[in-house]
Amino acid sequence: MNQTITISSKTIDEILTRLDKLGRDIRAIKVKLFEREPLYGSDEWWEWSEKKADEDIDSGRLVKFESVQEAIKWLNS
């Protein structure tokens, strides 16, 4: 029993667009539930990294320097 289904190119484009979004959503959920850090350099990693940096700044987990020499001294200590 052979059956043929005809699908318009508009419908195919819509399906592909939805699949792409679904893939991105699944990756985002996977990162939140199963991985500690997203793949380095990915869009998800940059968002994750910026969020972590903001959390560190808000909680005071940072070191401020008045000069480059002061920073170098701290790094060498």
matplotlib code that plots the C-alpha trace (Angstrom):
import matplotlib.pyplot as plt

x = [0.0, 1.8, 0.6, 1.8, 1.6, 2.2, 3.5, 4.0, 7.4, 5.9, 4.9, 8.3, 10.0, 7.7, 8.5, 12.2, 11.9, 10.0, 12.5, 15.4, 13.7, 12.9, 16.6, 17.7, 15.1, 16.3, 19.9, 19.0, 17.0, 19.9, 22.4, 20.2, 19.4, 22.4, 25.5, 27.5, 28.9, 27.7, 30.1, 32.8, 32.2, 28.6, 25.8, 24.6, 28.1, 28.3, 24.9, 25.9, 29.3, 27.8, 25.2, 27.9, 30.0, 27.0, 26.3, 29.9, 29.9, 26.5, 27.8, 31.1, 33.3, 35.8, 39.0, 39.5, 42.9, 43.9, 46.7, 48.3, 51.2, 48.9, 47.2, 50.5, 51.6, 48.4, 48.8, 52.4, 51.5]
y = [0.0, 3.2, 6.6, 9.9, 13.1, 16.4, 19.2, 22.8, 24.4, 26.9, 24.0, 22.4, 25.7, 26.0, 22.5, 23.1, 26.4, 24.7, 21.8, 24.3, 26.1, 22.8, 21.8, 25.1, 24.8, 21.2, 22.3, 25.1, 22.7, 20.1, 22.7, 23.7, 20.2, 18.0, 20.1, 22.4, 24.4, 24.7, 24.1, 26.7, 29.5, 28.6, 31.2, 29.3, 29.5, 33.2, 33.7, 31.4, 33.1, 36.6, 35.4, 33.9, 37.1, 39.2, 37.0, 37.3, 41.1, 41.3, 39.2, 41.0, 38.1, 40.3, 42.1, 45.7, 47.2, 50.8, 50.1, 47.5, 47.2, 46.5, 43.8, 42.2, 42.3, 40.5, 37.9, 37.2, 36.8]
z = [0.0, -1.2, -0.3, -1.5, 0.6, -1.0, 1.2, 0.1, 0.4, 2.9, 5.2, 4.9, 5.8, 8.8, 10.0, 9.6, 11.5, 14.4, 14.5, 14.7, 17.6, 19.3, 19.0, 20.6, 23.4, 24.1, 24.3, 26.7, 28.9, 28.8, 29.9, 32.9, 34.0, 33.1, 32.4, 34.6, 31.7, 28.1, 25.2, 25.3, 22.8, 22.0, 22.4, 25.5, 27.0, 26.5, 28.2, 31.0, 31.5, 31.6, 34.1, 36.3, 36.1, 37.0, 40.0, 41.1, 40.8, 42.7, 45.5, 45.8, 44.6, 42.8, 43.2, 42.2, 41.3, 41.1, 38.7, 36.4, 38.8, 41.7, 39.6, 38.6, 42.3, 43.3, 40.5, 41.6, 45.3]

ax = plt.figure().add_subplot(projection="3d")
ax.plot(x, y, z, "-o")
ax.set_aspect("equal")
plt.show()
